[in-house]
Amino acid sequence: MKRSKSNRYSFREKKPGKRNKFLFLAGLIAGVACMIGLYQTSVYFSTDASCMSCHVHPHVENTWKLSKHVNNRSGTRVHCVDCHLPPHTDTWAHYTAKARLGLKDLWGWIAKDSADFDWDRLSELEHATTYIPNASCKDCHPNLFPEGMTPDAVTAHLYYEENEKKLDLQCISCHLDAGHYNPRYAHAKMTGIPGISDANAPGAAPVDTSLYFKEPATVAAFADYTEQIPGTPHSFRMIALPGGTFRMGSPADETFHQPDESPVRTVTLSPFFMAEVETTWNLYWAFYANTMSEGRTPPATVYANNSNPDADAISGPTPPFGFPDQGWGVGDRPAITMTHYAAETFCQWLSRKTGKKYRLPTEAEWEYAARGGTETPYFFGGDPATFSDRGFWRKFFDAQTDSIASYVIYAKNSRNKTNEPSAVKPNPFGLKNMLGNVMEYCADKYDPQAYAKGGESVMNPLATAGEEWVVRGGNYASDAALLRAAARDYTRHEAWLKTDPQQPKSIWWYSDIKGIGFRVVCEYNH
């Protein structure tokens, strides 16, 4: 029996429909396989082993295993992506960050040499905050007040809860070693004095004090001398600066000139002595050990005659949180992170110990000393533009470093930490690190219009009006533009205490500035 023509046509018309079903089914299978493949790829590239195949930090795996994110009582293990990517609950943010950072890491693995990386610098808080989304911390730790917290921890977390958005606080600011253990880091009140053997230090082993200085240095003439601090083994060199007249500030055509550096004025200074180097940890811990107290009575002004109390009655710093030296080392490195108040109190203590009149330098004294008798942007000469990393062309040509690195510890040669004075050569006056290493406190209040007041010629100026204090010189992280002798800056008191959870906040230690210190001057009694 033959099919009719119409039946044959009907049969042929049904074939494309079956093909469509087949193609749909094949596409569905391929799509599912593709999704499974992409998911498995994502899973693989989220494993710790995958992360560590590109991140070749020599200690990254070991420090992670020693951290509280692995080595803890609960047995919980936190993985790389849990901290370094936004939480999975924010799918778009998570995967876009994963793609962006993954491509960057791949390029670094192909094109860069890990031996050139400064791992210590990359471990600092300033860098870590760019790779630790705060949302990830909160995703794993929704309860900020778990059972067993110490009272100090409760206080700190209450402060965080109340000020997170207002002050832009981040968990890692206080828990830098949570993911990678760092024996040099601590976020608790310090006990003892690191690196110092002093008979007065709490918990210190007995030491032979027979060689300690009994008397301070005698200054019989206006000349360099070495001060000796009675009751300690510590001494430091003071340089005699003859004073005189110099031009303070910078002209408008100086590279990187700022408005608060003008108008240039003529300043006359009386002779004075200035410390060869910034106040060291050796000296500061001697002060700490000798005056350690919870007292908060403001010190009498160092400018008033005979108004200071006995050295033993001077209130000294309370213990800081963590290691104020940042684990970089103590000894002859400059003491850092103390407040202006603490620096003034140190001067008060030193004055009583030695019978001389030590204080912070005025801004004019500081600039006169930093210039070393020169009138150029730097005492060693050179155009700031050739030393600075600022500007479009620095993307293609490196800044010059040969001459400046011999005299200054700054961003190009510091390895992101303070250095000992022996690392640089002195200026023409014999002073070391006037332009770098740490910013230095001055006795003046900051006034952006200070140079326009008092006339074109002034003698021994001291600005007393303002909210913040003048700081001078760059620090270990500064660009060369900020190292000019005329460059001015000032304290940022509230910002530098942003993550301090104490109530009231410390009057002795800053929590959010590292590169700040001071050097002392001594008045010359004719």
C-alpha positions as CSV (number, residue, x, y, z in Angstrom):
1,M,0.0,0.0,0.0
2,K,1.5,3.3,-1.1
3,R,1.5,6.5,1.1
4,S,-0.4,9.4,-0.2
5,K,1.5,12.4,-1.3
6,S,0.1,14.4,1.5
7,N,1.3,11.8,4.0
8,R,4.8,11.9,2.6
9,Y,4.9,15.7,2.9
10,S,3.6,15.5,6.5
11,F,6.3,13.1,7.4
12,R,9.0,15.2,6.0
13,E,7.8,18.4,7.8
14,K,8.2,16.7,11.2
15,K,11.9,16.1,10.7
16,P,13.1,19.7,11.5
17,G,11.2,19.6,14.8
18,K,13.2,16.6,15.9
19,R,16.4,18.2,14.9
20,N,15.5,21.3,17.0
21,K,14.9,19.1,20.0
22,F,18.2,17.3,19.5
23,L,20.1,20.6,19.1
24,F,18.3,22.0,22.2
25,L,19.2,18.9,24.2
26,A,22.8,19.0,23.0
27,G,23.1,22.7,23.8
28,L,21.6,22.2,27.2
29,I,24.1,19.4,28.0
30,A,27.0,21.6,26.6
31,G,25.8,24.5,28.7
32,V,25.6,22.5,31.9
33,A,29.0,21.0,31.1
34,C,30.4,24.5,30.5
35,M,28.9,25.8,33.8
36,I,30.3,22.8,35.7
37,G,33.6,23.4,34.1
38,L,33.6,27.1,35.0
39,Y,32.5,26.3,38.5
40,Q,35.2,23.7,38.9
41,T,37.7,26.2,37.5
42,S,36.5,28.8,39.9
43,V,36.8,26.3,42.7
44,Y,40.3,25.4,41.8
45,F,41.4,29.0,41.5
46,S,40.0,29.6,44.9
47,T,42.1,27.0,46.6
48,D,45.1,27.9,48.8
49,A,47.3,25.8,46.5
50,S,46.3,27.8,43.5
51,C,46.8,31.2,45.3
52,M,50.3,30.1,46.5
53,S,51.4,29.0,43.0
54,C,51.5,32.8,42.1
55,H,52.1,34.3,45.5
56,V,55.7,33.3,46.1
57,H,56.2,35.2,49.3
58,P,58.8,33.0,51.0
59,H,56.9,32.8,54.3
60,V,53.3,33.2,53.2
61,E,52.2,29.6,53.9
62,N,54.1,29.2,57.1
63,T,52.9,32.5,58.6
64,W,49.3,31.6,57.6
65,K,49.6,28.2,59.3
66,L,50.9,29.9,62.5
67,S,48.1,32.5,62.5
68,K,44.9,32.5,64.5
69,H,43.0,31.8,61.3
70,V,44.5,28.3,61.2
71,N,46.1,27.7,64.6
72,N,43.1,28.2,66.9
73,R,41.1,26.3,69.5
74,S,38.0,25.9,67.4
75,G,39.8,24.0,64.6
76,T,38.4,26.4,62.0
77,R,40.6,27.1,59.0
78,V,40.3,30.3,57.0
79,H,41.5,30.3,53.4
80,C,43.1,32.9,51.2
81,V,40.0,33.9,49.3
82,D,38.0,34.3,52.6
83,C,40.1,37.3,53.5
84,H,41.4,38.7,50.3
85,L,38.2,38.8,48.3
86,P,34.8,40.3,49.0
87,P,32.4,37.7,50.5
88,H,30.6,35.2,48.2
89,T,27.3,36.7,49.2
90,D,28.2,39.7,47.0
91,T,28.6,37.7,43.8
92,W,29.4,40.5,41.5
93,A,32.0,42.1,43.8
94,H,33.5,38.8,44.5
95,Y,34.0,37.6,41.0
96,T,35.0,41.0,39.5
97,A,37.6,41.3,42.2
98,K,38.8,37.8,41.6
99,A,39.2,38.4,37.9
100,R,41.0,41.8,38.4
101,L,43.4,40.5,41.1
102,G,43.9,37.2,39.3
103,L,45.0,38.9,36.1
104,K,47.3,41.3,38.0
105,D,48.9,38.3,39.9
106,L,49.3,36.4,36.7
107,W,51.1,39.3,35.1
108,G,53.3,39.7,38.1
109,W,54.2,36.0,38.0
110,I,55.1,36.2,34.3
111,A,56.8,39.6,34.1
112,K,58.3,40.3,37.5
113,D,61.0,38.8,39.7
114,S,59.8,38.0,43.2
115,A,63.3,38.6,44.5
116,D,62.8,42.3,43.8
117,F,59.7,42.5,46.0
118,D,60.0,44.3,49.4
119,W,58.1,41.8,51.4
120,D,58.4,43.7,54.7
121,R,56.9,46.8,53.1
122,L,54.1,44.8,51.5
123,S,53.3,43.4,55.0
124,E,52.7,46.9,56.4
125,L,49.2,48.0,57.3
126,E,49.1,50.7,54.6
127,H,49.4,48.0,51.9
128,A,47.4,45.3,53.7
129,T,44.3,47.5,53.9
130,T,44.0,47.6,50.1
131,Y,43.8,43.8,49.9
132,I,41.6,42.9,52.9
133,P,37.9,43.9,52.3
134,N,36.4,44.8,55.7
135,A,33.2,43.2,54.6
136,S,35.0,39.8,54.5
137,C,36.0,40.2,58.2
138,K,32.5,41.0,59.2
139,D,31.1,38.2,57.1
140,C,33.0,35.6,59.2
141,H,32.7,37.5,62.5
142,P,29.1,38.8,62.7
143,N,29.2,38.7,66.5
144,L,31.7,41.3,67.8
145,F,31.2,40.4,71.4
146,P,31.7,36.6,71.7
147,E,31.9,34.8,75.0
148,G,35.2,35.1,76.8
149,M,36.3,38.6,75.6
150,T,38.6,40.6,77.8
151,P,37.3,44.0,79.1
152,D,39.9,45.7,76.9
153,A,38.6,43.9,73.8
154,V,35.0,44.8,74.6
155,T,36.0,48.4,74.9
156,A,37.8,48.3,71.6
157,H,34.9,46.6,69.8
158,L,32.4,49.0,71.2
159,Y,34.6,51.9,69.9
160,Y,34.7,50.2,66.5
161,E,30.9,49.6,66.4
162,E,30.2,53.3,67.3
163,N,32.8,54.8,64.9
164,E,33.1,52.4,62.0
165,K,31.5,54.5,59.4
166,K,32.3,57.9,60.8
167,L,36.0,57.2,61.0
168,D,36.2,54.6,58.3
169,L,37.7,52.0,60.7
170,Q,38.8,48.6,59.5
171,C,39.2,45.4,61.4
172,I,42.7,44.9,60.1
173,S,43.9,48.1,61.7
174,C,44.0,46.2,65.1
175,H,44.3,42.7,63.8
176,L,47.1,42.9,61.2
177,D,48.5,39.5,62.2
178,A,45.2,37.6,62.2
179,G,45.9,36.0,58.8
180,H,49.7,35.9,58.8
181,Y,51.5,35.6,62.1
182,N,54.1,38.2,62.7
183,P,56.2,37.9,65.9
184,R,57.0,41.6,65.7
185,Y,53.4,42.7,65.9
186,A,51.2,43.0,68.9
187,H,48.0,44.7,69.8
188,A,48.0,44.8,73.6
189,K,49.6,47.0,76.2
190,M,53.3,46.7,76.2
191,T,55.0,45.2,79.2
192,G,58.7,45.8,79.7
193,I,61.0,47.7,77.5
194,P,62.1,45.9,74.3
195,G,65.8,45.8,73.6
196,I,66.8,47.9,76.6
197,S,68.7,46.7,79.7
198,D,68.0,49.3,82.3
199,A,68.0,49.0,86.0
200,N,64.8,51.0,86.2
201,A,63.0,48.9,83.6
202,P,60.1,46.9,85.0
203,G,61.0,43.2,85.2
204,A,64.6,43.9,84.0
205,A,67.4,41.6,85.2
206,P,69.9,43.2,87.6
207,V,72.6,45.2,85.8
208,D,75.9,46.7,86.9
209,T,75.2,50.4,87.4
210,S,78.7,51.3,88.5
211,L,79.5,52.6,85.0
212,Y,76.4,54.7,84.7
213,F,77.0,58.4,84.4
214,K,77.0,60.2,87.7
215,E,77.1,63.8,86.4
216,P,75.9,65.6,83.3
217,A,78.2,67.2,80.8
218,T,79.8,70.5,81.8
219,V,79.5,73.2,79.1
220,A,82.1,75.8,79.7
221,A,82.2,77.3,76.2
222,F,80.1,77.5,73.1
223,A,81.3,74.4,71.4
224,D,80.0,70.9,70.6
225,Y,79.6,68.6,73.6
226,T,78.4,65.2,74.5
227,E,75.6,65.2,77.0
228,Q,75.6,62.5,79.7
229,I,72.3,61.5,81.4
230,P,73.0,60.8,85.1
231,G,71.7,57.4,86.3
232,T,71.8,55.9,82.9
233,P,74.5,54.6,80.5
234,H,73.2,56.9,77.7
235,S,74.8,59.9,76.1
236,F,74.3,61.9,72.9
237,R,76.1,64.6,70.9
238,M,75.0,68.2,70.7
239,I,76.2,70.5,67.9
240,A,76.9,74.2,68.6
241,L,75.0,76.4,66.0
242,P,76.2,80.0,66.0
243,G,72.9,81.5,65.0
244,G,72.8,84.5,62.7
245,T,70.6,85.6,59.9
246,F,69.1,83.6,57.1
247,R,66.3,83.7,54.5
248,M,63.4,81.5,55.7
249,G,60.8,80.0,53.3
250,S,60.9,79.4,49.6
251,P,60.4,81.6,46.5
252,A,57.4,81.0,44.3
253,D,59.6,79.6,41.5
254,E,61.1,76.8,43.7
255,T,60.0,73.4,42.4
256,F,57.1,72.1,44.5
257,H,56.8,75.4,46.4
258,Q,53.7,75.7,48.6
259,P,51.8,78.8,49.6
260,D,52.5,78.4,53.3
261,E,56.3,78.7,52.6
262,S,56.0,82.3,51.7
263,P,56.6,85.2,51.8
264,V,60.4,84.6,52.3
265,R,61.5,86.6,55.3
266,T,64.7,87.4,57.0
267,V,65.2,85.7,60.3
268,T,67.8,86.3,63.0
269,L,68.5,83.6,65.6
270,S,70.5,83.5,68.8
271,P,73.1,80.8,69.2
272,F,71.8,77.4,70.3
273,F,72.8,73.7,70.5
274,M,71.0,71.0,68.5
275,A,71.2,67.2,68.8
276,E,73.2,65.6,66.1
277,V,70.6,63.0,65.6
278,E,66.9,62.4,66.3
279,T,66.0,61.3,69.8
280,T,66.8,57.6,69.9
281,W,64.9,54.7,71.5
282,N,67.8,54.3,73.9
283,L,67.2,57.8,75.2
284,Y,63.4,57.6,75.1
285,W,63.2,54.3,77.0
286,A,65.5,55.7,79.6
287,F,62.9,58.5,80.1
288,Y,60.1,56.0,80.0
289,A,61.7,53.7,82.7
290,N,62.5,56.7,84.9
291,T,59.1,58.4,84.8
292,M,56.6,55.6,84.1
293,S,53.3,56.7,85.6
294,E,49.6,56.9,85.0
295,G,49.7,60.6,85.8
296,R,48.0,63.0,83.3
297,T,49.0,66.3,84.8
298,P,50.2,68.6,82.0
299,P,53.9,69.5,82.3
300,A,54.9,73.0,83.2
301,T,55.9,74.9,80.1
302,V,59.5,74.4,79.1
303,Y,59.9,78.1,78.4
304,A,59.1,79.3,81.9
305,N,62.1,79.8,84.1
306,N,62.6,77.4,87.0
307,S,59.0,76.2,86.8
308,N,59.6,72.5,86.2
309,P,59.1,70.0,89.0
310,D,61.8,67.5,90.1
311,A,62.7,64.9,87.5
312,D,61.3,62.1,89.7
313,A,57.9,63.8,89.9
314,I,57.5,64.3,86.2
315,S,54.7,62.1,84.8
316,G,55.9,59.8,82.1
317,P,54.2,57.8,79.3
318,T,51.7,55.1,80.0
319,P,52.4,51.7,78.3
320,P,51.6,51.8,74.5
321,F,49.6,49.3,72.6
322,G,51.8,46.9,70.7
323,F,55.4,47.7,69.9
324,P,55.8,51.4,69.1
325,D,59.0,50.7,67.2
326,Q,56.8,48.6,64.8
327,G,59.2,45.7,65.2
328,W,61.9,47.6,63.1
329,G,64.3,47.8,66.0
330,V,65.2,50.0,68.9
331,G,68.6,51.1,70.1
332,D,69.9,54.0,67.9
333,R,66.9,54.1,65.6
334,P,64.7,57.2,66.2
335,A,62.0,56.9,68.7
336,I,58.6,57.3,67.0
337,T,54.8,57.4,67.5
338,M,54.9,59.6,70.6
339,T,52.7,62.7,70.8
340,H,53.9,66.3,70.9
341,Y,53.0,66.3,74.6
342,A,55.2,63.3,75.2
343,A,58.1,64.9,73.3
344,E,57.8,68.1,75.4
345,T,57.6,66.0,78.6
346,F,60.8,64.2,77.5
347,C,62.5,67.7,77.2
348,Q,61.3,68.6,80.6
349,W,62.7,65.4,82.1
350,L,66.0,65.8,80.3
351,S,66.3,69.4,81.5
352,R,65.9,68.3,85.1
353,K,68.3,65.4,84.7
354,T,71.1,67.6,83.3
355,G,70.5,71.0,84.8
356,K,70.3,72.6,81.3
357,K,67.4,73.9,79.3
358,Y,66.4,71.4,76.7
359,R,63.3,71.9,74.5
360,L,61.9,71.3,71.0
361,P,63.4,73.6,68.3
362,T,61.4,76.5,67.0
363,E,60.4,76.2,63.3
364,A,63.0,78.9,62.5
365,E,65.7,77.1,64.3
366,W,64.8,73.9,62.6
367,E,65.0,75.3,59.1
368,Y,68.2,77.2,59.8
369,A,69.8,74.0,61.0
370,A,68.4,72.0,58.1
371,R,69.8,74.4,55.5
372,G,73.3,74.1,56.9
373,G,74.2,77.6,55.7
374,T,72.8,77.0,52.2
375,E,70.0,78.7,50.3
376,T,69.1,75.9,47.9
377,P,66.1,73.5,48.3
378,Y,68.4,70.9,49.8
379,F,71.7,71.5,51.5
380,F,73.4,69.1,49.1
381,G,72.1,70.9,46.0
382,G,70.0,69.6,43.1
383,D,66.6,70.3,41.6
384,P,63.7,68.6,43.5
385,A,62.1,67.6,40.1
386,T,65.1,65.3,39.4
387,F,64.7,63.5,42.7
388,S,60.9,63.3,43.0
389,D,58.6,60.6,41.7
390,R,55.9,63.1,41.0
391,G,55.1,64.0,37.4
392,F,54.0,62.2,34.2
393,W,57.5,61.4,33.0
394,R,58.2,59.3,36.1
395,K,56.2,56.5,34.5
396,F,59.0,56.1,31.9
397,F,62.1,57.4,33.6
398,D,63.4,56.8,37.1
399,A,64.2,59.6,39.5
400,Q,67.8,60.3,40.4
401,T,68.8,58.9,43.8
402,D,72.6,58.9,43.9
403,S,73.3,62.2,45.8
404,I,70.1,62.4,47.8
405,A,70.3,58.9,49.1
406,S,73.6,59.6,50.7
407,Y,72.1,62.2,53.0
408,V,68.4,61.3,53.5
409,I,66.4,58.3,54.5
410,Y,63.2,58.6,52.4
411,A,60.9,56.5,50.2
412,K,63.6,55.4,47.7
413,N,66.1,53.9,50.1
414,S,64.3,53.3,53.5
415,R,62.7,49.9,52.7
416,N,59.6,51.5,54.4
417,K,61.1,51.8,57.9
418,T,63.3,54.0,59.9
419,N,67.1,53.7,59.8
420,E,69.9,54.2,62.2
421,P,71.8,57.6,61.9
422,S,74.9,55.8,60.6
423,A,73.1,55.2,57.3
424,V,73.6,58.8,56.1
425,K,76.2,61.5,56.0
426,P,75.7,64.8,58.0
427,N,74.8,68.2,56.6
428,P,77.4,71.1,56.6
429,F,76.5,71.8,60.3
430,G,77.2,68.1,61.2
431,L,73.5,67.2,61.7
432,K,72.2,63.9,60.4
433,N,68.8,63.1,58.8
434,M,67.4,66.6,59.1
435,L,65.4,66.1,56.0
436,G,64.2,62.5,56.3
437,N,63.9,59.4,58.4
438,V,61.1,60.8,60.7
439,M,59.2,64.1,60.7
440,E,60.2,66.2,63.7
441,Y,58.1,68.2,66.1
442,C,58.7,71.9,66.5
443,A,57.7,74.2,69.3
444,D,55.5,76.4,67.1
445,K,51.8,76.1,66.5
446,Y,51.0,75.8,62.8
447,D,49.8,78.9,61.0
448,P,49.7,78.9,57.2
449,Q,50.1,82.7,57.2
450,A,52.9,82.8,59.8
451,Y,55.5,84.2,57.4
452,A,53.3,87.2,56.5
453,K,53.2,88.2,60.2
454,G,55.7,90.2,62.1
455,G,57.3,92.0,59.2
456,E,60.0,91.2,56.7
457,S,62.7,90.8,59.3
458,V,62.1,89.0,62.6
459,M,64.2,87.7,65.5
460,N,63.7,84.4,67.2
461,P,60.1,83.9,66.0
462,L,57.7,81.5,67.7
463,A,54.1,81.0,66.6
464,T,51.8,80.4,69.6
465,A,48.4,80.6,67.9
466,G,46.8,77.6,66.2
467,E,45.3,74.2,66.8
468,E,48.0,71.9,65.5
469,W,51.8,71.8,65.9
470,V,54.4,72.3,63.2
471,V,56.3,69.3,62.1
472,R,59.3,69.6,59.8
473,G,61.3,67.3,57.5
474,G,60.0,64.3,55.6
475,N,60.1,60.7,56.8
476,Y,61.0,57.3,55.6
477,A,58.0,57.1,53.3
478,S,58.2,60.6,51.9
479,D,58.8,61.7,48.3
480,A,61.7,64.0,47.6
481,A,59.3,66.9,47.1
482,L,58.5,66.8,50.8
483,L,62.2,66.8,51.8
484,R,63.0,70.4,50.8
485,A,64.3,72.5,53.7
486,A,61.4,74.9,53.3
487,A,58.6,72.3,53.2
488,R,56.2,72.7,56.1
489,D,53.7,70.3,57.6
490,Y,51.6,69.9,60.8
491,T,50.2,67.4,63.2
492,R,46.7,65.9,62.6
493,H,45.9,65.0,66.2
494,E,42.5,63.4,65.8
495,A,43.3,61.5,62.6
496,W,46.5,60.1,64.2
497,L,44.4,58.7,67.1
498,K,41.7,57.3,64.8
499,T,42.1,53.6,65.9
500,D,43.0,54.2,69.5
501,P,40.1,52.6,71.4
502,Q,40.9,54.0,74.8
503,Q,38.6,56.4,76.6
504,P,40.1,58.9,77.1
505,K,42.5,58.5,74.2
506,S,46.2,58.3,74.9
507,I,48.0,61.6,75.5
508,W,51.3,59.8,75.1
509,W,51.2,57.6,72.0
510,Y,49.7,57.9,68.5
511,S,48.0,54.9,67.0
512,D,47.9,56.0,63.3
513,I,51.2,57.7,62.5
514,K,54.6,56.0,62.4
515,G,57.1,58.4,60.9
516,I,57.0,61.1,63.6
517,G,59.7,61.8,66.1
518,F,61.8,64.7,67.4
519,R,65.2,66.1,68.2
520,V,66.1,68.4,71.0
521,V,67.8,71.8,71.2
522,C,69.5,73.3,74.2
523,E,69.5,77.0,74.9
524,Y,72.9,78.7,75.2
525,N,73.3,80.8,78.4
526,H,75.8,83.5,77.6
